[in-house]
Amino acid sequence: MYKYDAIDQRLVDERVNQYEGQLSRYLNKELSDEEFRPLRLQNGLYIQRHAPMLRVAIPYGLLSSVQLRKLSLIADKYDRGYGHFSTRQNIQFNWPMLEDTPKILKELALVEMHAIQTSGNCIRNITTDQFSGVTPDEIVDPRYVAEIIRQWSTFHPEFALLPRKFKIAVTGSKKDRAIVQAHDIGLEFFLNQENKRAIKVWVGGGLGRTPILGSVIKEDLAWEHILTYCEAILRVYNLYGRRDNMYKARIKILVKALGIEHFRELVEQEWKFIKDGPNTIDESELKRVASFFTDPPYEKHTQNKINDHLDNKSFKQWLDRCTHSHKNKGYRSVTLSLKANHQAPGDATSEQMRLVADLADEYSFGEVRVSHEQNLILADVQEDNLFDLWEKAKSKNLATPNVGLLTDIVCCPGGDFCSLANAKSIPIAESIQEVFEDMDYLHDIGEIDLNISGCMNACGHHHVGHIGILGVDKDGSEWYQVTLGGNQGNFASIGKVIGPSFSAEEMPAVITKIIGTYTAQRHLDESFIDCVVRIGLEPFKVSVYGAKEVKS
């Protein structure tokens, strides 16, 4: 994990002091709402439906147990005893008092955390695979480059006021768990024909009002040029991106308007001026940053106590769904589900955070990961300790064996909190979870991604859910549009709308009918997404709307 040096700490401390002065002037009415708005956004502070919302950065989803305990303290002292982990691997506090926000930022600075660039038209939090550094299918550990990009992009004066927000994701494994194709820039590491580290660069992806998957702009970029190439892309975007219409200001709109070939030409022209400049990375710089991500002191595998507990059905279900293969024999990565029934997806109470910090210290070298699916991960757990960990996690509702299943719902805060939302998201998630409580049934129907967004901004990534739910406003009331066939990862796709929207009360029955159609139509061992691709949307439409409605 990256550690601050004196310069890092000074930058963060000075930013906190600066913000404290800005807030003081605002509260004294020396700054108007409009003057204060860009200042608070630069520090992660939104004004939501009921209260301010503070978004705290968790770079590439990596936390120490010390940092997690600090977040739990903030939740208790300045909020309502919980935090919300977002799809960008950050945490959000939904109920802080405006006057307390400088105090929160000072608390964060004590443990090398901040809220810088978690909002505004700048380069946001760099995201990556939650299993980086430990997954057996990894080609290159992407955390090194993610950290280099973080340092380069933080306070970068040229990119502090882009046409719109900008998101970068990095993956270094054969299986893409970072959704690189759905980002403004997606970076996919691989080994080229010379067996050298190289990067496939995707550009122009994004969800929101106009969902578009990215296009490949560079098939084989030498890793040394990652900063200069990203800089060339951003310069072209800064120059040509629209600023007259916020709905058409994202880079995906520019790439689509120009075409990927012309956009590539513009980037290459810009790149030739900076390609071998000071932002070119060399091996020594990579090693410097990599030194912060050394392997922990793994122990040699001795015995396997898992077999002693396989007759425990609940433990076996959890073992199958919530633990993941590890590069070292005798270890596994563990996902602690934040998707228990009657718990808003992605929410963690301060008590749960403290327990996870304790579990990290006891079983996983004091480190915690956040996934974009809004769960928490202990990356390095000895197999011999899994049963003990499971029992302790279960005591605080952190061991629901539903990871990757239907009730592992990705969900934005929606209309309960967000002033942009057209409809509530959390009650829809809870109503679906209640209908599908039977774990045996969930395991039988297999892996299904169900994602919910409260508005077209798509913070719940509904476009790439196998089943996507979007809250829409219809004559002042809340309705829900359903899409099928979305997918993330290497074979990313955008879901298609199946028909007219539904009321909140109808949603559990709609999802039940969709799942019923799948179980009736599937081939042996056929996944939900493969079934949708094979049979198309029509059988699902008939099931949900009836034949007459479909024809009309």
C-alpha positions as CSV (number, residue, x, y, z in Angstrom):
1,M,0.0,0.0,0.0
2,Y,1.3,3.4,-0.9
3,K,2.5,5.6,2.0
4,Y,2.5,9.3,2.0
5,D,5.9,11.1,2.0
6,A,6.3,14.6,3.5
7,I,5.2,16.3,0.3
8,D,2.0,14.2,0.1
9,Q,1.1,15.0,3.7
10,R,1.8,18.7,3.3
11,L,-0.4,19.0,0.2
12,V,-3.3,17.3,1.9
13,D,-2.9,19.3,5.1
14,E,-2.7,22.6,3.2
15,R,-5.8,21.7,1.2
16,V,-7.7,21.0,4.4
17,N,-6.7,24.4,5.8
18,Q,-7.6,26.1,2.6
19,Y,-11.0,24.5,2.5
20,E,-11.6,25.4,6.2
21,G,-11.1,29.1,5.3
22,Q,-13.3,28.8,2.2
23,L,-16.1,27.3,4.3
24,S,-15.7,29.9,7.0
25,R,-16.1,32.7,4.4
26,Y,-19.2,30.9,3.0
27,L,-20.9,30.6,6.4
28,N,-20.1,34.3,7.0
29,K,-21.9,35.1,3.7
30,E,-18.7,36.4,2.2
31,L,-19.1,33.8,-0.6
32,S,-22.3,33.1,-2.5
33,D,-23.6,29.6,-3.2
34,E,-22.4,29.8,-6.7
35,E,-18.9,30.9,-5.6
36,F,-18.7,28.2,-3.0
37,R,-19.9,25.4,-5.2
38,P,-16.7,24.7,-7.2
39,L,-14.7,25.0,-3.9
40,R,-16.7,22.4,-2.1
41,L,-16.8,20.1,-5.1
42,Q,-13.0,20.1,-5.3
43,N,-13.2,18.6,-1.8
44,G,-15.8,15.9,-2.5
45,L,-18.7,17.8,-0.9
46,Y,-22.2,17.5,-2.6
47,I,-25.4,19.1,-1.5
48,Q,-27.9,16.2,-1.6
49,R,-31.6,15.8,-1.0
50,H,-31.5,16.0,2.8
51,A,-28.0,16.9,3.8
52,P,-24.5,17.3,2.5
53,M,-22.8,14.2,1.2
54,L,-19.0,13.8,1.5
55,R,-17.3,11.4,-0.8
56,V,-13.9,10.1,0.4
57,A,-11.3,8.8,-2.0
58,I,-10.1,5.2,-1.7
59,P,-7.4,5.0,-4.5
60,Y,-7.8,1.7,-6.4
61,G,-10.0,0.4,-3.6
62,L,-7.2,-0.2,-1.1
63,L,-7.5,0.5,2.6
64,S,-5.5,-0.3,5.7
65,S,-7.2,-1.5,8.9
66,V,-6.2,1.8,10.5
67,Q,-7.9,3.8,7.8
68,L,-11.1,1.7,8.0
69,R,-11.3,2.2,11.7
70,K,-11.0,6.0,11.1
71,L,-13.9,5.7,8.7
72,S,-15.9,3.9,11.3
73,L,-15.1,6.7,13.8
74,I,-16.2,9.4,11.3
75,A,-19.4,7.5,10.7
76,D,-20.2,7.5,14.5
77,K,-19.0,11.0,15.3
78,Y,-20.1,13.0,12.3
79,D,-22.7,10.9,10.5
80,R,-25.4,8.4,11.4
81,G,-23.3,5.3,12.2
82,Y,-22.7,4.0,8.6
83,G,-21.0,4.7,5.3
84,H,-21.9,3.8,1.7
85,F,-19.2,2.1,-0.5
86,S,-19.8,3.2,-4.1
87,T,-19.2,1.6,-7.5
88,R,-16.0,3.7,-7.8
89,Q,-14.4,2.0,-4.8
90,N,-15.0,5.2,-2.7
91,I,-17.0,5.7,0.5
92,Q,-19.7,8.3,0.9
93,F,-21.1,9.8,4.1
94,N,-24.7,10.9,3.6
95,W,-25.4,12.9,6.8
96,P,-22.5,15.1,7.8
97,M,-23.2,18.7,9.1
98,L,-21.7,21.2,6.7
99,E,-19.9,22.9,9.6
100,D,-18.2,19.6,10.5
101,T,-16.7,18.8,7.1
102,P,-13.3,20.5,7.8
103,K,-13.1,18.4,11.0
104,I,-13.8,15.2,9.0
105,L,-11.1,16.1,6.4
106,K,-8.6,16.7,9.3
107,E,-9.4,13.3,10.7
108,L,-8.9,11.7,7.3
109,A,-5.5,13.5,6.8
110,L,-4.3,11.9,10.0
111,V,-4.5,8.5,8.3
112,E,-3.4,9.5,4.8
113,M,-6.8,9.9,3.3
114,H,-8.7,12.8,1.7
115,A,-11.7,13.7,-0.5
116,I,-9.7,15.5,-3.2
117,Q,-10.9,15.0,-6.8
118,T,-13.8,12.8,-5.8
119,S,-16.1,15.2,-7.6
120,G,-16.0,18.0,-10.2
121,N,-14.8,18.0,-13.8
122,C,-11.4,16.4,-13.2
123,I,-9.7,13.0,-13.2
124,R,-11.6,11.0,-10.5
125,N,-10.5,8.1,-8.4
126,I,-8.4,5.5,-10.4
127,T,-10.1,2.1,-10.1
128,T,-8.8,-1.4,-10.7
129,D,-9.3,-5.1,-9.9
130,Q,-10.1,-5.9,-6.3
131,F,-7.9,-9.0,-6.5
132,S,-4.9,-7.1,-7.9
133,G,-1.6,-8.7,-6.7
134,V,-3.1,-11.9,-5.5
135,T,-5.2,-13.4,-8.4
136,P,-3.6,-16.4,-10.3
137,D,-4.7,-15.0,-13.6
138,E,-2.8,-11.8,-13.2
139,I,-0.3,-10.8,-15.9
140,V,0.8,-7.5,-14.4
141,D,-0.1,-6.0,-11.0
142,P,-2.0,-2.9,-12.1
143,R,-1.7,-1.1,-8.7
144,Y,1.7,0.2,-9.6
145,V,0.4,2.0,-12.6
146,A,-2.8,3.1,-10.9
147,E,-0.7,4.7,-8.2
148,I,1.5,6.4,-10.7
149,I,-1.6,7.8,-12.5
150,R,-3.0,8.9,-9.2
151,Q,0.1,10.9,-8.4
152,W,0.3,12.4,-11.9
153,S,-3.4,13.3,-12.0
154,T,-3.8,14.8,-8.5
155,F,-3.7,18.6,-8.7
156,H,-2.7,18.5,-12.3
157,P,-3.4,22.1,-13.3
158,E,-4.1,21.3,-17.0
159,F,-6.9,18.9,-16.1
160,A,-8.6,20.6,-13.2
161,L,-11.4,22.0,-15.3
162,L,-12.2,19.4,-18.0
163,P,-15.5,19.6,-20.0
164,R,-16.8,16.9,-17.7
165,K,-15.7,14.3,-15.1
166,F,-13.1,11.8,-16.2
167,K,-12.7,8.2,-15.1
168,I,-9.8,5.8,-15.6
169,A,-9.7,2.1,-14.9
170,V,-6.7,-0.3,-15.0
171,T,-6.7,-4.1,-15.3
172,G,-3.8,-6.5,-15.4
173,S,-5.5,-9.9,-15.4
174,K,-6.8,-12.2,-18.1
175,K,-10.3,-11.6,-16.7
176,D,-11.3,-8.0,-16.7
177,R,-12.9,-7.2,-13.3
178,A,-12.5,-3.4,-13.6
179,I,-14.9,-2.8,-16.6
180,V,-12.3,-1.0,-18.6
181,Q,-14.5,-0.8,-21.6
182,A,-17.0,1.4,-19.7
183,H,-14.5,4.1,-18.8
184,D,-13.3,7.3,-20.4
185,I,-9.9,5.6,-20.6
186,G,-9.5,1.9,-19.9
187,L,-6.0,0.4,-19.6
188,E,-5.6,-3.3,-20.2
189,F,-2.2,-4.8,-19.5
190,F,-0.9,-7.8,-21.4
191,L,2.4,-9.4,-22.5
192,N,3.1,-8.7,-26.2
193,Q,4.8,-10.9,-28.7
194,E,8.2,-9.9,-27.4
195,N,7.0,-10.9,-23.9
196,K,7.2,-7.3,-22.7
197,R,4.6,-5.5,-20.7
198,A,2.2,-3.6,-23.0
199,I,-1.2,-1.9,-22.7
200,K,-4.3,-2.0,-24.8
201,V,-5.8,1.4,-24.5
202,W,-9.6,1.9,-24.7
203,V,-11.2,5.3,-25.0
204,G,-14.6,6.8,-25.1
205,G,-16.5,4.4,-22.9
206,G,-19.1,5.4,-20.3
207,L,-22.6,4.7,-19.0
208,G,-25.0,7.5,-18.0
209,R,-27.5,9.1,-20.3
210,T,-25.8,7.8,-23.5
211,P,-24.2,4.4,-22.7
212,I,-21.3,3.6,-25.0
213,L,-18.5,1.0,-24.7
214,G,-15.0,2.2,-25.5
215,S,-13.1,1.8,-28.7
216,V,-9.5,0.6,-28.9
217,I,-7.3,3.5,-29.7
218,K,-4.0,1.8,-29.2
219,E,-3.5,-2.0,-29.4
220,D,0.1,-2.2,-28.1
221,L,1.3,0.7,-26.1
222,A,4.7,0.3,-24.4
223,W,4.0,0.7,-20.6
224,E,6.7,3.4,-20.3
225,H,4.4,5.8,-22.3
226,I,1.2,5.4,-20.3
227,L,1.3,8.9,-18.8
228,T,2.2,10.7,-22.0
229,Y,-0.4,8.8,-24.0
230,C,-3.1,9.5,-21.4
231,E,-2.0,13.2,-21.4
232,A,-2.3,13.3,-25.2
233,I,-5.9,11.9,-25.0
234,L,-6.8,14.4,-22.2
235,R,-5.4,17.3,-24.2
236,V,-7.4,16.5,-27.2
237,Y,-10.5,16.1,-25.1
238,N,-9.9,19.4,-23.3
239,L,-9.5,21.2,-26.6
240,Y,-12.4,19.7,-28.5
241,G,-14.8,18.5,-25.9
242,R,-18.1,20.4,-25.7
243,R,-18.7,22.8,-22.9
244,D,-22.0,24.2,-24.0
245,N,-24.1,21.1,-23.1
246,M,-23.2,19.1,-20.0
247,Y,-25.1,16.1,-21.4
248,K,-22.9,16.0,-24.5
249,A,-19.6,16.9,-22.8
250,R,-18.2,13.5,-21.9
251,I,-15.3,12.2,-24.0
252,K,-17.5,9.3,-25.3
253,I,-19.6,11.9,-27.2
254,L,-16.5,13.5,-28.7
255,V,-15.1,10.1,-29.8
256,K,-18.4,9.2,-31.4
257,A,-18.7,12.5,-33.2
258,L,-15.2,12.5,-34.6
259,G,-15.0,8.8,-35.1
260,I,-12.2,6.7,-33.5
261,E,-9.9,7.0,-36.5
262,H,-9.9,10.8,-36.6
263,F,-9.8,11.0,-32.8
264,R,-6.7,8.7,-32.9
265,E,-5.0,10.9,-35.5
266,L,-5.5,14.0,-33.2
267,V,-4.1,12.1,-30.2
268,E,-1.1,10.8,-32.2
269,Q,-0.4,14.3,-33.3
270,E,-0.4,15.6,-29.8
271,W,1.5,12.7,-28.4
272,K,4.5,13.2,-30.7
273,F,5.3,16.4,-28.9
274,I,5.4,14.8,-25.4
275,K,6.1,11.1,-26.1
276,D,9.6,11.1,-24.7
277,G,9.2,13.9,-22.3
278,P,9.6,14.0,-18.5
279,N,6.4,12.0,-17.9
280,T,7.9,8.9,-19.6
281,I,8.2,6.2,-16.9
282,D,11.3,4.2,-16.6
283,E,12.0,1.0,-14.7
284,S,13.4,2.8,-11.7
285,E,10.2,4.7,-11.2
286,L,8.1,1.6,-11.6
287,K,10.3,-0.1,-9.0
288,R,10.0,2.8,-6.6
289,V,6.2,2.7,-6.7
290,A,6.2,-1.1,-6.7
291,S,8.2,-1.2,-3.5
292,F,5.0,0.0,-1.7
293,F,3.1,-3.1,-2.8
294,T,5.5,-5.9,-1.8
295,D,4.0,-9.3,-0.9
296,P,3.2,-9.8,2.8
297,P,5.1,-12.5,4.7
298,Y,3.0,-15.5,3.5
299,E,3.4,-18.7,5.5
300,K,4.0,-22.1,4.0
301,H,0.9,-24.2,3.7
302,T,0.8,-26.7,6.4
303,Q,-2.6,-28.4,6.7
304,N,-6.1,-27.9,5.3
305,K,-8.7,-27.5,8.0
306,I,-11.4,-26.7,5.5
307,N,-12.2,-30.4,5.0
308,D,-13.2,-30.6,8.7
309,H,-16.1,-28.3,8.0
310,L,-17.4,-29.2,4.6
311,D,-20.4,-31.0,6.1
312,N,-21.6,-27.6,7.4
313,K,-23.9,-26.6,4.6
314,S,-23.9,-22.8,5.4
315,F,-20.2,-22.7,5.5
316,K,-19.8,-24.7,2.3
317,Q,-22.2,-22.2,0.5
318,W,-20.1,-19.3,1.8
319,L,-16.9,-21.0,0.8
320,D,-18.1,-21.6,-2.7
321,R,-19.5,-18.1,-3.3
322,C,-17.4,-15.8,-1.2
323,T,-13.8,-17.1,-1.4
324,H,-11.6,-16.9,-4.4
325,S,-8.5,-18.6,-5.7
326,H,-5.1,-17.1,-4.7
327,K,-1.7,-17.1,-6.3
328,N,-0.2,-18.8,-3.2
329,K,-1.1,-22.3,-2.1
330,G,-2.9,-22.4,1.2
331,Y,-4.4,-18.9,0.8
332,R,-7.7,-17.5,-0.5
333,S,-9.2,-14.1,-1.0
334,V,-12.5,-13.5,0.8
335,T,-15.4,-11.3,-0.2
336,L,-17.4,-10.0,2.8
337,S,-20.9,-9.3,1.4
338,L,-22.5,-6.0,2.1
339,K,-25.7,-7.3,0.5
340,A,-27.5,-9.0,3.5
341,N,-31.3,-8.8,3.5
342,H,-32.7,-5.6,5.1
343,Q,-29.3,-3.8,4.5
344,A,-29.0,-1.2,1.7
345,P,-26.5,-2.6,-0.9
346,G,-23.0,-1.1,-0.3
347,D,-23.8,0.2,3.2
348,A,-21.6,-0.8,6.1
349,T,-22.3,0.2,9.7
350,S,-19.5,1.6,11.9
351,E,-19.7,-1.7,13.9
352,Q,-19.2,-3.7,10.7
353,M,-16.3,-1.5,9.6
354,R,-14.6,-2.1,13.0
355,L,-15.1,-5.8,12.7
356,V,-13.7,-5.9,9.2
357,A,-10.6,-3.9,10.4
358,D,-10.2,-6.5,13.2
359,L,-10.5,-9.4,10.8
360,A,-8.0,-7.7,8.5
361,D,-5.5,-7.5,11.3
362,E,-6.1,-11.0,12.4
363,Y,-6.3,-12.8,9.1
364,S,-5.2,-10.6,6.2
365,F,-2.1,-8.6,7.0
366,G,-4.1,-5.5,8.0
367,E,-5.4,-4.7,4.5
368,V,-8.9,-4.4,3.1
369,R,-10.1,-4.0,-0.5
370,V,-13.3,-2.4,-1.9
371,S,-14.8,-3.8,-5.1
372,H,-16.9,-1.9,-7.6
373,E,-19.6,-4.3,-6.8
374,Q,-19.8,-2.6,-3.4
375,N,-18.4,-5.4,-1.2
376,L,-15.3,-5.6,1.0
377,I,-12.4,-8.0,0.4
378,L,-9.8,-9.6,2.6
379,A,-7.2,-10.5,0.0
380,D,-4.8,-12.8,1.8
381,V,-6.5,-15.3,4.2
382,Q,-5.0,-18.6,5.1
383,E,-7.3,-21.5,4.2
384,D,-6.9,-22.9,7.7
385,N,-8.5,-19.7,9.1
386,L,-11.5,-19.6,6.9
387,F,-14.0,-21.3,9.2
388,D,-13.0,-19.0,12.1
389,L,-13.3,-16.0,9.9
390,W,-16.7,-17.1,8.6
391,E,-18.1,-17.5,12.1
392,K,-16.9,-14.0,13.1
393,A,-18.1,-12.3,9.9
394,K,-21.5,-14.0,10.3
395,S,-22.0,-12.5,13.7
396,K,-22.2,-9.0,12.1
397,N,-24.1,-10.0,8.9
398,L,-21.1,-10.0,6.7
399,A,-21.2,-13.6,5.5
400,T,-24.2,-13.8,3.2
401,P,-23.2,-16.4,0.6
402,N,-24.6,-14.4,-2.3
403,V,-21.5,-13.0,-4.1
404,G,-22.2,-13.0,-7.8
405,L,-25.8,-14.2,-7.3
406,L,-29.0,-12.4,-7.9
407,T,-29.2,-10.6,-4.5
408,D,-25.6,-9.3,-4.7
409,I,-27.2,-6.2,-6.1
410,V,-25.2,-3.2,-7.2
411,C,-27.3,-0.2,-6.3
412,C,-26.8,3.6,-6.0
413,P,-28.3,5.6,-3.1
414,G,-31.1,6.7,-5.4
415,G,-34.0,9.0,-4.4
416,D,-33.6,8.4,-0.7
417,F,-30.5,10.7,-0.8
418,C,-29.5,11.9,-4.2
419,S,-31.1,15.1,-5.5
420,L,-30.5,14.0,-9.1
421,A,-32.4,10.7,-8.8
422,N,-35.8,10.2,-10.4
423,A,-36.7,7.3,-8.2
424,K,-35.6,5.4,-5.1
425,S,-33.2,2.5,-5.6
426,I,-32.7,1.0,-2.1
427,P,-36.4,-0.1,-1.5
428,I,-36.4,-1.8,-4.9
429,A,-33.2,-3.8,-4.0
430,E,-34.7,-4.7,-0.6
431,S,-38.0,-5.9,-2.1
432,I,-36.2,-8.1,-4.6
433,Q,-33.9,-9.5,-1.8
434,E,-36.9,-10.4,0.3
435,V,-38.5,-12.4,-2.6
436,F,-35.2,-14.3,-3.2
437,E,-34.2,-15.2,0.3
438,D,-33.9,-19.0,-0.4
439,M,-30.1,-19.5,-0.7
440,D,-30.5,-23.0,-2.3
441,Y,-32.6,-21.4,-5.1
442,L,-30.1,-18.6,-5.6
443,H,-27.3,-21.1,-5.9
444,D,-29.3,-23.2,-8.3
445,I,-30.1,-20.3,-10.7
446,G,-26.4,-19.3,-10.7
447,E,-24.6,-16.1,-11.4
448,I,-26.7,-13.1,-12.3
449,D,-25.7,-9.4,-12.1
450,L,-28.6,-7.2,-11.1
451,N,-27.8,-3.5,-11.1
452,I,-30.1,-0.6,-10.1
453,S,-29.7,3.1,-10.8
454,G,-32.0,5.8,-9.6
455,C,-31.5,8.0,-12.7
456,M,-29.8,8.2,-16.1
457,N,-26.4,9.1,-14.5
458,A,-26.1,5.3,-14.0
459,C,-24.2,5.3,-10.7
460,G,-25.5,1.8,-10.2
461,H,-24.1,0.6,-13.6
462,H,-27.5,-0.7,-14.7
463,H,-26.5,-0.7,-18.3
464,V,-24.0,-3.5,-17.8
465,G,-26.1,-5.6,-15.4
466,H,-27.4,-8.9,-16.8
467,I,-30.7,-7.4,-15.5
468,G,-30.7,-3.6,-15.2
469,I,-33.2,-1.5,-13.5
470,L,-33.5,2.3,-14.1
471,G,-35.6,4.7,-12.1
472,V,-37.6,7.0,-14.3
473,D,-40.0,9.9,-13.7
474,K,-43.5,9.5,-15.2
475,D,-45.8,12.4,-14.5
476,G,-44.2,13.0,-11.1
477,S,-44.3,9.4,-9.9
478,E,-41.5,6.8,-9.7
479,W,-41.4,4.0,-12.3
480,Y,-38.7,1.5,-13.3
481,Q,-37.4,0.6,-16.7
482,V,-35.9,-2.9,-17.2
483,T,-33.0,-3.9,-19.4
484,L,-31.7,-7.4,-20.2
485,G,-28.4,-8.6,-21.7
486,G,-25.9,-6.2,-20.3
487,N,-22.5,-7.6,-19.3
488,Q,-19.2,-6.4,-17.9
489,G,-15.7,-7.8,-18.2
490,N,-14.0,-9.0,-21.4
491,F,-17.3,-9.5,-23.2
492,A,-18.9,-6.2,-22.1
493,S,-22.3,-5.3,-23.6
494,I,-25.1,-2.7,-23.0
495,G,-28.5,-4.1,-22.0
496,K,-31.6,-3.5,-24.1
497,V,-34.9,-2.2,-22.8
498,I,-37.6,-4.9,-22.8
499,G,-40.6,-2.5,-22.9
500,P,-42.7,0.0,-20.9
501,S,-41.7,0.7,-17.3
502,F,-43.2,-0.7,-14.1
503,S,-44.3,0.6,-10.8
504,A,-42.3,-0.1,-7.7
505,E,-44.9,-2.5,-6.4
506,E,-44.6,-4.6,-9.7
507,M,-40.8,-4.9,-9.6
508,P,-40.5,-8.1,-7.4
509,A,-43.0,-9.9,-9.6
510,V,-41.3,-8.7,-12.8
511,I,-37.9,-10.1,-11.7
512,T,-39.6,-13.3,-10.6
513,K,-41.1,-13.8,-14.1
514,I,-37.8,-13.0,-15.7
515,I,-36.0,-15.6,-13.6
516,G,-38.9,-18.1,-14.2
517,T,-38.4,-17.7,-18.0
518,Y,-34.7,-18.3,-17.6
519,T,-35.1,-21.5,-15.5
520,A,-37.7,-22.8,-18.0
521,Q,-35.7,-22.0,-21.1
522,R,-32.1,-22.7,-20.0
523,H,-30.0,-25.6,-21.3
524,L,-28.1,-27.7,-18.8
525,D,-25.5,-25.5,-16.9
526,E,-26.3,-22.5,-19.1
527,S,-25.8,-19.2,-17.4
528,F,-28.5,-16.5,-17.4
529,I,-26.6,-14.1,-19.7
530,D,-25.8,-16.9,-22.2
531,C,-29.5,-17.9,-22.2
532,V,-30.6,-14.3,-22.9
533,V,-28.1,-14.1,-25.8
534,R,-29.3,-17.4,-27.2
535,I,-33.1,-16.9,-27.0
536,G,-33.3,-13.1,-27.2
537,L,-35.7,-10.8,-25.4
538,E,-39.0,-12.0,-26.8
539,P,-39.7,-14.9,-24.4
540,F,-39.0,-12.5,-21.4
541,K,-41.3,-9.9,-22.8
542,V,-44.1,-12.4,-23.2
543,S,-43.6,-13.6,-19.7
544,V,-43.6,-10.1,-18.2
545,Y,-46.1,-8.3,-20.4
546,G,-48.2,-11.1,-21.9
547,A,-48.6,-11.8,-25.6
548,K,-51.1,-9.0,-26.3
549,E,-49.0,-6.3,-24.8
550,V,-45.9,-7.4,-26.6
551,K,-47.6,-7.4,-30.0
552,S,-49.1,-3.9,-29.3
